[in-house]
Amino acid sequence: MRLRTIKQYFDDITLVQVHRSYLVNPKKVNRINAIAKLKFELELGTTKIPVSRTYIPMLKENFPHWFS
């Protein structure tokens, strides 16, 4: 299935797209790490998922506690 199709079944609170290849459950995110000036990755337990630059403003607005 395509991510676009999967995303239609869930609202934006249940699954958030953070990369063109990744949807994540925001309740499972521990924090976001800055790797470089414009590179970020989400930390979900021991798993690290890359975050696209296009999604950073939306994530900062909706989940500011990840960036603290």
Helices and strands as residue ranges (DSSP letters): H 3-8, E 16-19, E 22-24, G 26-28, E 31-34, E 40-44, E 47-51, G 53-55, H 56-62, G 64-67
